[in-house]
């Protein structure tokens, strides 16, 4: 699944690289009404090369909403593995076989990770490294989540793991969506594998990420931790104290 909004500069190259690395994969482009013609380019490429479909949505609904729509369609159509990745060339399709292989070996979720041995983020300033790693460590600590890169958006899910998640109940967007999905997989007993990737800054187009999405993720992670690690046990204690 490739979520897009104004990715006309990248979409054709991304589709070609995906086909080169996983020739048998079907691609779903989830486009949020890109005014630059991204959806038309994807459809034209698919008409020529095959195995590409485009889900056109009206208006910019957000990354989490796009993935929920794509997951629902993929599960309905019976796919065994569903992969999410950006369309801006920051996620290198050369890593796709490794992610797929990790799921085939038994992982419920395989994450393309920047922060396991072999993972890299070339060109980032130290401050950006610090903020990203601190956020991931905070999420791991608060949620007791055994993942070093919970905010990463390059990942492959086993359909069986996705089927256990109420996608309509996943409300977060951006980084928060990625953390919440990993949390649900872990909560349901699924194994999470991290595959090292090289994550590069985009060279064409404009980033869709904002400080609002980062703040949303921090607030949600804190709430989930309070809810499940403090309020949950407290509620169970109160219920045990109730007279029968």
NORCOR-V706853 format. One record per run of one state. SS is the DSSP state (2 for helix, 1 for strand, 0 for the rest). FROM is the first residue (numbers start at 0). TO is the last residue. If there is no record, write none. Layout:
# NORCOR-V706853
ss=SS from=FROM to=TO
ss=SS from=FROM to=TO
This chain:
# NORCOR-V706853
ss=0 from=0 to=0
ss=1 from=1 to=3
ss=0 from=4 to=9
ss=2 from=10 to=20
ss=0 from=21 to=25
ss=1 from=26 to=30
ss=0 from=31 to=36
ss=2 from=37 to=48
ss=0 from=49 to=50
ss=1 from=51 to=55
ss=0 from=56 to=61
ss=2 from=62 to=75
ss=0 from=76 to=79
ss=1 from=80 to=84
ss=0 from=85 to=89
ss=1 from=90 to=90
ss=0 from=91 to=91
ss=2 from=92 to=103
ss=0 from=104 to=107
ss=1 from=108 to=112
ss=0 from=113 to=118
ss=1 from=119 to=119
ss=0 from=120 to=124
ss=2 from=125 to=142
ss=0 from=143 to=153
ss=1 from=154 to=157
ss=2 from=158 to=161
ss=0 from=162 to=165
ss=2 from=166 to=168
ss=0 from=169 to=172
ss=2 from=173 to=186
ss=0 from=187 to=190
ss=1 from=191 to=195
ss=0 from=196 to=196
ss=1 from=197 to=198
ss=0 from=199 to=209
ss=2 from=210 to=240
ss=0 from=241 to=243
